[in-house]
Amino acid sequence: METQEIWDRFNNEVYFFILKKVNDKTATGDIFQNTFLKVHKNRSQLQDETKLRAWVFQIARNEIANHFNKESLYVAKTHTDTDTPLQNYQHICCFDKFITDLPKIYRDVIELVYIQGKKQHDAAEILDISHVNVKARIRRAKDILKKNFNECCKYELDKNGRLTGESNCAVCQD
C-alpha cells in the first residue's frame, strides 16, 4: 500500500488521537509529521496489511512516547495537577468541549475508538451494540464535530469533507 493511501485512510484519526494524548497543537503537528515520515520509510516492513491500522497507531504511540521522553530531559517536573481546568487547553480549538458536548451515545463510541484506540468491533462489544451501529454513530459524531468546528472555529470543509484551514475562533484567539 502506498503512503498516500495510508495518509488518506488514517490522517484525521491519527491527528486527533495524537492531539488528545499531548494536548498541544505544535507538538501534535511535529509528532504527526514524524509518524507519517516513519510510516513512509518503513511501509515495506509491514507484512500483513490487515494489521495496517494497528501498525500506524503503534508508530504514533511510539512517537508520542519519544516526545514525552525528550521533553522530560529539558523540563523539570514541578507540581502536576491532575484536575487541570479545561480552559488551560483552549488552544486546542474547542476540541475537548466539542467531544464533551456530544450526545452520550456518540461520545462513548468516539472515546472508545479514537481516544482509547479500541477497534470498532471491540467498541461494539463493550457498548453491547452491533458493529454497524458503531460505524453509524461514528459517522454521525464526525458530522456533528465537523459542523461544530465549522460554525465555531470557522474551519472549512474540503471536497472530501475534511476540515481544512486555520482556526478563526473567538474562543481560541486569546
C-alpha positions in Angstrom: 0.0 0.0 0.0 1.3 3.4 -0.9 1.9 6.2 1.7 -0.7 8.4 0.1 -3.4 5.7 0.5 -2.3 5.2 4.2 -2.5 9.0 4.6 -5.9 9.3 3.1 -7.2 6.5 5.2 -5.8 7.4 8.6 -4.6 11.1 8.7 -7.7 12.6 10.6 -7.9 9.7 13.0 -4.2 9.7 13.8 -4.1 13.5 14.2 -6.9 13.7 16.7 -5.5 10.6 18.5 -2.2 12.4 19.0 -3.8 15.8 19.8 -5.9 14.1 22.6 -2.8 12.5 24.1 -0.4 15.5 24.1 -2.8 18.5 24.4 -0.5 20.7 22.4 -1.1 21.7 18.7 2.5 22.4 17.9 3.7 19.1 19.4 0.9 17.3 17.7 2.0 18.6 14.3 5.5 17.5 14.9 4.5 14.1 16.2 2.0 13.7 13.4 4.7 14.6 10.8 7.2 12.2 12.3 4.6 9.4 12.4 3.8 9.6 8.7 7.5 10.0 7.9 8.2 6.7 9.7 5.1 5.1 8.0 6.6 6.2 4.6 10.1 5.0 5.4 9.1 1.7 6.9 6.0 0.7 4.9 7.9 -2.1 3.3 8.3 -3.8 6.7 4.6 -4.3 7.1 4.0 -7.9 6.3 0.2 -8.2 7.0 -1.9 -5.4 5.5 -4.8 -6.4 7.7 -2.8 -5.0 10.6 -2.2 -1.7 8.9 -4.3 0.4 11.3 -2.6 -1.2 14.4 0.8 -0.6 12.9 0.2 3.0 12.1 -1.2 3.7 15.6 1.8 1.9 17.2 4.1 4.2 15.3 2.1 7.2 16.6 2.2 5.8 20.2 6.0 5.4 19.9 6.3 9.0 18.6 4.2 10.3 21.4 6.4 8.4 23.9 9.5 9.8 22.2 8.1 13.3 22.5 7.5 12.9 26.2 10.9 11.3 26.8 12.6 14.2 25.0 10.5 16.8 26.8 11.4 15.3 30.2 15.1 15.8 29.5 14.5 19.6 29.2 11.7 20.3 31.6 12.0 19.9 35.3 8.9 18.3 36.7 7.1 20.6 39.1 3.7 20.3 40.7 1.4 18.3 38.4 -2.3 18.9 38.9 -4.4 16.1 37.6 -7.5 18.3 37.7 -6.3 20.9 35.3 -9.2 23.1 34.2 -10.4 22.8 30.6 -9.6 26.5 30.0 -5.9 25.6 30.1 -6.5 23.7 26.9 -8.4 26.3 24.9 -5.5 26.5 22.4 -6.7 23.1 21.1 -9.6 24.9 19.4 -12.5 23.7 21.4 -11.7 20.0 20.8 -12.4 18.8 24.3 -15.5 20.9 24.6 -16.9 19.5 21.4 -16.2 15.9 22.4 -17.8 16.6 25.9 -20.8 18.2 24.3 -21.6 15.2 22.0 -24.7 13.2 23.0 -23.6 10.3 25.2 -24.2 7.6 22.6 -21.8 9.3 20.2 -19.3 10.5 22.8 -18.9 6.9 24.2 -18.1 5.4 20.8 -15.7 8.3 19.9 -13.9 8.0 23.2 -13.5 4.2 22.8 -12.4 4.2 19.2 -10.4 7.4 18.7 -9.2 8.3 22.2 -8.7 4.9 23.7 -7.7 3.3 20.4 -10.1 0.4 20.5 -11.1 -1.4 17.4 -14.7 -0.8 16.2 -15.7 -4.4 16.8 -14.3 -4.2 20.4 -16.3 -1.0 21.0 -19.4 -2.7 19.8 -18.9 -5.5 22.3 -18.2 -3.0 25.2 -21.3 -1.0 24.3 -23.3 -4.1 23.6 -24.4 -2.8 20.1 -23.8 -4.0 16.6 -20.6 -3.2 14.6 -22.9 -1.5 12.0 -24.3 0.7 14.8 -20.8 1.7 15.9 -20.0 2.8 12.4 -23.2 4.8 12.1 -22.6 6.5 15.5 -19.0 7.4 14.5 -20.3 8.8 11.2 -22.9 10.9 13.0 -20.5 12.0 15.7 -18.0 13.1 13.0 -20.7 15.1 11.2 -21.6 16.9 14.5 -17.9 17.6 15.2 -17.3 18.9 11.7 -20.4 21.1 12.0 -19.2 22.5 15.4 -15.6 23.2 14.1 -17.0 24.8 11.0 -19.5 27.0 12.9 -17.4 27.9 16.0 -13.9 27.9 14.7 -14.6 28.8 11.1 -12.7 25.8 9.6 -13.8 24.9 6.1 -14.6 21.5 4.6 -12.6 20.4 1.5 -14.0 18.4 -1.4 -13.5 15.2 0.6 -15.4 16.6 3.7 -12.3 17.1 5.8 -11.6 20.1 7.9 -9.1 22.5 6.4 -7.7 25.9 7.1 -6.7 27.8 10.2 -8.8 28.4 13.2 -10.7 31.7 13.2 -12.4 31.3 16.6 -13.0 34.0 19.2 -12.7 31.3 21.9 -9.4 30.1 20.6 -7.9 33.5 19.9 -6.5 34.6 23.3 
